[in-house]
Amino acid sequence: MAAMEPKVICVVVLVLSLALSSLAQGETETCQVEPHQRRNCGDPGITAKECKDKGCCFDNTVRGVPWCFHTAPVVDEACEF
């Protein structure tokens, strides 16, 4: 059984890596909002942690637009006419 342990560990690490990358990709996709189309999700001075705790996106790289903003709406292609 000792010979299988490294294989099991490798499989667990692979599964966890895939799960985490899927979560990160999902956040990146929903936070891709054009700067001037952002809808404010927090008060001035909100921190990145406070913003993310509210379930919003945080990006302070563009001046003059909300840094804490709502995620992009998910569009269900089956419902489009």
Secondary structure, DSSP 8 states (H G I E B T S, - for coil): -TTTHHHHHHHHHHHHHHHHHHHHHHHHHHT---GGG--B-S-TT--HHHHHHTT-EE--SSTTS-SEE-------GGG--
